[in-house]
Amino acid sequence: MNTPNTLKRVLMGPGPSDVDPRVLEALSRPTIGHLDPAFLDVLNEIRELLQYTFQTRNEMTFAVSGTGSAGMETCVVNLIEPGDSMLVCVNGVFGKRMADVAERCGADTSTIEIDWGKAFAPEQIADALEKKPAKVVGIVHAETSTGVCQPLEEISRIVHDNGALLLVDAVTSLGGMNVDVDGWQIDACYSGTQKCLSCPPGLAPVTFSDAALGVIENRKVKVQSWYLDVSMIRRYWSSERLYHHTAPVNMNYALLEALKLVTEEGLEQRWARHVTNHKILKAGLSAIGIEYVPEPGYELPMLNAVFIPAGADDVTVRKQLLNEFNIEIGGGLGAFKGKAWRIGLMGTASTLSNVMLFLSALEKCLTDRRVKFEQGASIAAAIEQAGVK
Ligand SMILES: *Cc1c(COP(=O)(O)O)cnc(C)c1O
């Protein structure tokens, strides 16, 4: 049996995604001091490229030492003081998690819940805020548990008309689709390195608007988390470079390299690549009768949540994909456990060759499970969608 550090998988699950060799090379560079002027240049460059990727001028844009959930916790714990009201929109696992974090931070937490697989309509947020005003409204842009894309522009207007701050989970969307922090007036936004940025897990890019920073500066009580206190972390990321905690030096090398790949490709080209490969996969899956979980028009390009066809046992098929083809896809979470698969086409993994590989491997697995479908139909449809050259 191979040890995990020599296995090479094709990572088509909900994250981590395939990591570009350039990023892996960056990880292995010599570790230097976290206060070394050369490392401080790395941090400055990360901030600049994160501002590009988040499409923001926010000065307070940096990478939290921790995974996406640490980004979530950073945003909530800094904006919320005990007793502050927070509204969390829940239509999947990660909205639920945000509500849990809000409660733990002492927020007077309210939630609006809708069916998993659906996106929120702006009126639903307006109604909830009318019933009970909130200081912060939290919402997930790309709900990885259901594959649903949540439009944000109109909701942002409503949130601000109600005097609240908008907090957005962009863990899965950043680097794979449009996340327009300034254009959409998002006040606090967090992401993770291992989804569409295609870096190993370990850092959480975050950004705070001036309005959010103002709220943080005017807090009456200290941030409950010492580690995630932005007022202290900002003194390390600012020109002061005051020691707070030891930055994970090599992870920052990796993130910088991953962000360079984003910049070199260009945001719009990168989003377009995700859409193109999603459409090809979707054409292939549809041709063999596999349906998407999200309501039509709200499917995420980087995370394809689909219903498992009758007769194809969830675990057996995923095991075969992994053992026979080295392909990892995700199972369903929460309400979709055993009912859905989550096929990621994130960052580096969003390629035509991964789509074609996956469709042919899936056809083999479904054939072995005696699932009835027209053999070869997914490949033919994918080829047609890709366009014959
Ligand atoms: C993955 C994910 C998270 C959590 O990130 P971790 O890196 O696992 O801590 C949060 N929100 C969304 C939407 C995610 O997809």
The ligand as an SDF file (V2000), in Angstrom:
LIG
                    3D

 15 15  0  0  0  0  0  0  0  0999 V2000
  -14.7720   24.3030    2.7730 C   0  0  0  0  0  0  0  0  0  0  0  0
  -15.7130   25.3470    3.2150 C   0  0  0  0  0  0  0  0  0  0  0  0
  -15.6300   25.9670    4.4770 C   0  0  0  0  0  0  0  0  0  0  0  0
  -14.6840   25.5030    5.5430 C   0  0  0  0  0  0  0  0  0  0  0  0
  -13.3770   25.5470    5.1730 O   0  0  0  0  0  0  0  0  0  0  0  0
  -12.2870   24.6100    5.9160 P   0  0  0  0  0  0  0  0  0  0  0  0
  -11.0730   24.9480    5.1390 O   0  0  0  0  0  0  0  0  0  0  0  0
  -12.7490   23.2090    5.7550 O   0  0  0  0  0  0  0  0  0  0  0  0
  -12.2080   25.0350    7.3220 O   0  0  0  0  0  0  0  0  0  0  0  0
  -16.4950   26.9910    4.7640 C   0  0  0  0  0  0  0  0  0  0  0  0
  -17.4230   27.4100    3.8750 N   0  0  0  0  0  0  0  0  0  0  0  0
  -17.5540   26.8270    2.6680 C   0  0  0  0  0  0  0  0  0  0  0  0
  -18.5860   27.3150    1.7330 C   0  0  0  0  0  0  0  0  0  0  0  0
  -16.7050   25.7770    2.3060 C   0  0  0  0  0  0  0  0  0  0  0  0
  -16.8410   25.1960    1.1210 O   0  0  0  0  0  0  0  0  0  0  0  0
  1  2  1  0
  2  3  1  0
  2 14  2  0
  3  4  1  0
  3 10  2  0
  4  5  1  0
  5  6  1  0
  6  7  2  0
  6  8  1  0
  6  9  1  0
 10 11  1  0
 11 12  2  0
 12 13  1  0
 12 14  1  0
 14 15  1  0
M  END
$$$$
